[in-house]
Amino acid sequence: MKLDNVCVIGAGAWGTALAQAAAMAGRDVTLVVRTDQQAREINDHHTNRRALGAQTLSTKITAQPSPSAADCFILAVPAQSSRTALGEIAPALLADKPVMLSAKGLETGTLQRQSEILADMAPDAIPFVLSGPSFAADVAAGRPTAVTLAGDDADLTSALAGALAGPSFRPYAADDRIGVELAGALKNIYALACGAVEGAELGASARSALLARAYAEMARMVVAMGGSATTLTGLAGLGDLTLSCSSPQSRNYQFGMALGRGQKVQAILAGDAKLAEGVATTPVARALARDLGVDAPLIIAVDQLLDGHADITTIVAGLMARPLKREE
């Protein structure tokens, strides 16, 4: 399959960074933007300041207001906006084309993963999931970044990974699309919790214990949904979980820090907080865990934290008071 032209839908920080990565890999890239002003800035000045500050963008990136025919597509809008964005695209444009899903979240109401939304809106598209430890600023600046690209067709997944691979951005092919997708969504929930521990100054030991328990809980969820626990030992699992749960660059970690300092969700949202996908994903994951019969005390705790029914100090005390049993 020809993979010379890439269309990236969504010109936020992550979409712009992925467009930059594809351009650095030698692809011709179309970046779909919201406004004519943003298109002019990218096309004339090769910057997208609202998304990535003064970072210079490749001249191989062309911005336009709507998608056009391409060899493959990258959907890079927030998880709760995926259905709307796909609804604005003719399904025929995506038919038989690889569509790489980069949002990390579960849809409110439907409890669906991103690939399930794609199947609803463009059933003939070929789904792939792109996830792993990566910050947009690092990718756009050409700093070393390794991620996972998961798909059902091994040969096409490897071809796509090769088409996006450049000197600093390295996608590694995998076949566990469900596991990669769930790991990306769930790690945002645990990043909220770890950020809250940091914000409440409960110590690095508490955060590390929580991170270890999060890994075990994530594995239970992934296996129950039909994914593989071994996926979590790689970039999309442990790699992304560790990064998101330890760095203030993580939007979810930042949001969690504010919660840990005693701020309420609405006050944080009313301020200048950046989008934290875990806020919307947490109640969805709690509902999924309940439906699957999975023991998920951390997801429940974060949901209580977001609802204002408990503070992080009380939550951690409750987790510490759980019955002692052999570690597995």
Secondary structure, DSSP 4 states (H G I P E B T S, - for coil): ----EEEEE--SHHHHHHHHHHHHTT-EEEEE-S-HHHHHIIIIIS--HHHHTTPPPPTTEEEESS----SEEEE-S-GGGHHHHHHTS-HHHHTTSEEEE------TTT---HHHHHHHH-TTSEEEEEESS--HHHHHHT--EEEEEEES-HHHHHHHHHHH--SSEEEEEES-HHHHHHHHHHHHHHHHHHHHHHHTT--HHHHHHHHHHHHHHHHHHHHHTT--GGGGGSIIIIIHHHHHTT-TTSHHHHHHHHHHTT--HHHHHHTTPPP-HHHHHHHHHHHHHHHHT---HHHHHHHHHHHTSS-HHHHHHHHHTSPP----
